[in-house]
């Protein structure tokens, strides 16, 4: 609804109506969760065929018994596939276990304990800082927080992080050692970094020679529409600073979220150094799983077709979000939201100072959202306005219910604020 | 042969004969590898059925879609199975990825970066020391070396490490933070820690409250003979110091070496703390693989039967080692070896000062052994006499050839030494 130009009495009436709606919703005793970017059961079903790629009589490639120890960098078949998807050389691809988050953690941890390419271990420095484009992925921030790394929030717009600010900080502060980016269908806004932003990230001057970009390309092939914006290949930027980028991706939202596989792509020099460290940590990651992925996903074209099937399951949900927000918020000047063309999230910007309250009200009505503030380092959303919506997991019907609750709670909090009511 | 009482001329003649044998062996152009404890192809074949435990139409337990995110501590079915094998409570079992080495690394790394149960992070201490029973597992030592942890070699006998020395060091040096043990069928000697040793380890006083035992029970069910000695359950020792033990094991040598699964068992308090750290590192490890293991391995009895099939493939190889060493070395006072009742290794003690030379000579004749010294921290085998034999991987026929080369090279090096020949 439109709150503009309402006098105190109109507002009171509106609030009464909204309260009635709340009471009605409370009687429904919902238990709905749109907090995490989890694939739905139907999406997971798309990859059940992977469980039949190997059987009792399967043969492994000659001189490459993937059941046994070895192949630290992963099975060549899947390295090639990731290489073709990411537009990098196969030799620059290193496969991990089932979690790219874990691989990022490992790479960060090695910098922390042992330093980057012979540099001082970060744990030995008086401080370490990372740039954190916001709103961003809460698990990146939790990781940095665990290591006691200082996080500097960098505002984002539709093109990516504020590059003037990024360049200034990176060029002048030797303790700024990295930046975490989700460059395509950013978590949670869904924006895609512009070519200009990618170029500036790749080429900007850094005070720290061991400054690294953690390029979490989690949604590299996760488009909802054929016209979704492409991401510039950061490895192909002319005059890019060598060894700057660690690219990560995974199949957690291609095949199975638990039981997928993941990879790191980086320069020869970075990879050579990391492999030395990884060779002490493990003999190899799970090559059976990697090989099953290679057999199931086959090639970039097969992956594309699979992702289209994912998109056809996800699209109605994302469109339901747009529909309900349009229906209810199009004339509400306090509310905005993003319209992603891929990825797993929509960001809802509610009235400033009410996000925490909206999440709390939803909780009371049985709808779980990501904690307000979770998309910010140390949960500090100064404007208290950002809410992450993850529509993928629940059914369309349930999603509609959850969103209706969210709409009512958003309006409830606006009324409270405008009326100066303390709840 | 017997070298005792040979005069110079006898020795020269013996050396000539041995040299002739070497020349003949050189012409065989062998390429044989007994350096690593890898299962053979036939052993890996025993678990091919695991690849058919799940298929396109498989259902997952109610409210537990193992394909999706969640269950940080692993699937309950496999936690129960490990618990029953290890004699611990299911709630004290935490499942990892495919490598127990990686899990040890993670646990060590968390102590290094963040400290143990609120203690000072080990990376912030002026030094950290670990006790290393020798000969021991080279990958443990490489891990400690990577972190810059000082390694103190502790001699072992048939009962385990020298406990007087261990107790003295642990009681008096606050920088002694841990010890790595392979308590059953120790790598590489194959000995089993005596009850007395286990009890003393569990109950001894430690200067450091964050002293931890890394109990790498890699070969917990890996017996070659039904009468193989049992290991006392370290968690059941009366008056044990609380929170002292991290127990690790894996299925790398039960199912697949790459593509197995692993676990950590430890106290409530340790596990609670570690889970907080692990929850930042990953959302979960590979639950599909864990569930496949649970379905395939079923229960402790099924595991026992599978291990008997492994044993029946391994036993002839271990017996071949004993046979050839007995035939050739029984009257050789310079040579000794171990007779393990389980595990993956036999240790050969050659004449002091010749182990490196023997490995080098074998290499020339096409037989790869683990580097001499690898079983010691920083590869420092002061006596230069320990050689690790891993007979599991190659065929019985090839093993016989490799061992014959080893025998000749061992005798060659003795002749060189006794004759004072510089080669």
Boltz contact constraints between the chains, C-beta under 6 A:
constraints:
  - contact:
      token1: [A, 38]
      token2: [B, 68]
      max_distance: 6.0
  - contact:
      token1: [A, 38]
      token2: [B, 69]
      max_distance: 6.0
  - contact:
      token1: [A, 44]
      token2: [B, 67]
      max_distance: 6.0
  - contact:
      token1: [A, 48]
      token2: [B, 56]
      max_distance: 6.0
  - contact:
      token1: [A, 51]
      token2: [B, 54]
      max_distance: 6.0
  - contact:
      token1: [A, 51]
      token2: [B, 55]
      max_distance: 6.0
  - contact:
      token1: [A, 52]
      token2: [B, 55]
      max_distance: 6.0
  - contact:
      token1: [A, 52]
      token2: [B, 56]
      max_distance: 6.0
  - contact:
      token1: [A, 54]
      token2: [B, 51]
      max_distance: 6.0
  - contact:
      token1: [A, 55]
      token2: [B, 51]
      max_distance: 6.0
  - contact:
      token1: [A, 55]
      token2: [B, 52]
      max_distance: 6.0
  - contact:
      token1: [A, 56]
      token2: [B, 48]
      max_distance: 6.0
  - contact:
      token1: [A, 56]
      token2: [B, 52]
      max_distance: 6.0
  - contact:
      token1: [A, 67]
      token2: [B, 44]
      max_distance: 6.0
  - contact:
      token1: [A, 67]
      token2: [B, 256]
      max_distance: 6.0
  - contact:
      token1: [A, 68]
      token2: [B, 38]
      max_distance: 6.0
  - contact:
      token1: [A, 68]
      token2: [B, 257]
      max_distance: 6.0
  - contact:
      token1: [A, 69]
      token2: [B, 38]
      max_distance: 6.0
  - contact:
      token1: [A, 69]
      token2: [B, 257]
      max_distance: 6.0
  - contact:
      token1: [A, 97]
      token2: [B, 97]
      max_distance: 6.0
  - contact:
      token1: [A, 98]
      token2: [B, 286]
      max_distance: 6.0
  - contact:
      token1: [A, 99]
      token2: [B, 282]
      max_distance: 6.0
  - contact:
      token1: [A, 101]
      token2: [B, 282]
      max_distance: 6.0
  - contact:
      token1: [A, 102]
      token2: [B, 281]
      max_distance: 6.0
  - contact:
      token1: [A, 102]
      token2: [B, 282]
      max_distance: 6.0
  - contact:
      token1: [A, 105]
      token2: [B, 281]
      max_distance: 6.0
  - contact:
      token1: [A, 123]
      token2: [B, 123]
      max_distance: 6.0
  - contact:
      token1: [A, 142]
      token2: [B, 280]
      max_distance: 6.0
  - contact:
      token1: [A, 143]
      token2: [B, 280]
      max_distance: 6.0
  - contact:
      token1: [A, 146]
      token2: [B, 280]
      max_distance: 6.0
  - contact:
      token1: [A, 256]
      token2: [B, 67]
      max_distance: 6.0
  - contact:
      token1: [A, 256]
      token2: [B, 288]
      max_distance: 6.0
  - contact:
      token1: [A, 257]
      token2: [B, 68]
      max_distance: 6.0
  - contact:
      token1: [A, 257]
      token2: [B, 69]
      max_distance: 6.0
  - contact:
      token1: [A, 258]
      token2: [B, 284]
      max_distance: 6.0
  - contact:
      token1: [A, 258]
      token2: [B, 287]
      max_distance: 6.0
  - contact:
      token1: [A, 259]
      token2: [B, 286]
      max_distance: 6.0
  - contact:
      token1: [A, 259]
      token2: [B, 288]
      max_distance: 6.0
  - contact:
      token1: [A, 280]
      token2: [B, 142]
      max_distance: 6.0
  - contact:
      token1: [A, 280]
      token2: [B, 143]
      max_distance: 6.0
  - contact:
      token1: [A, 280]
      token2: [B, 146]
      max_distance: 6.0
  - contact:
      token1: [A, 281]
      token2: [B, 102]
      max_distance: 6.0
  - contact:
      token1: [A, 281]
      token2: [B, 105]
      max_distance: 6.0
  - contact:
      token1: [A, 282]
      token2: [B, 99]
      max_distance: 6.0
  - contact:
      token1: [A, 282]
      token2: [B, 101]
      max_distance: 6.0
  - contact:
      token1: [A, 282]
      token2: [B, 102]
      max_distance: 6.0
  - contact:
      token1: [A, 284]
      token2: [B, 258]
      max_distance: 6.0
  - contact:
      token1: [A, 286]
      token2: [B, 98]
      max_distance: 6.0
  - contact:
      token1: [A, 286]
      token2: [B, 259]
      max_distance: 6.0
  - contact:
      token1: [A, 287]
      token2: [B, 258]
      max_distance: 6.0
  - contact:
      token1: [A, 288]
      token2: [B, 256]
      max_distance: 6.0
  - contact:
      token1: [A, 288]
      token2: [B, 259]
      max_distance: 6.0
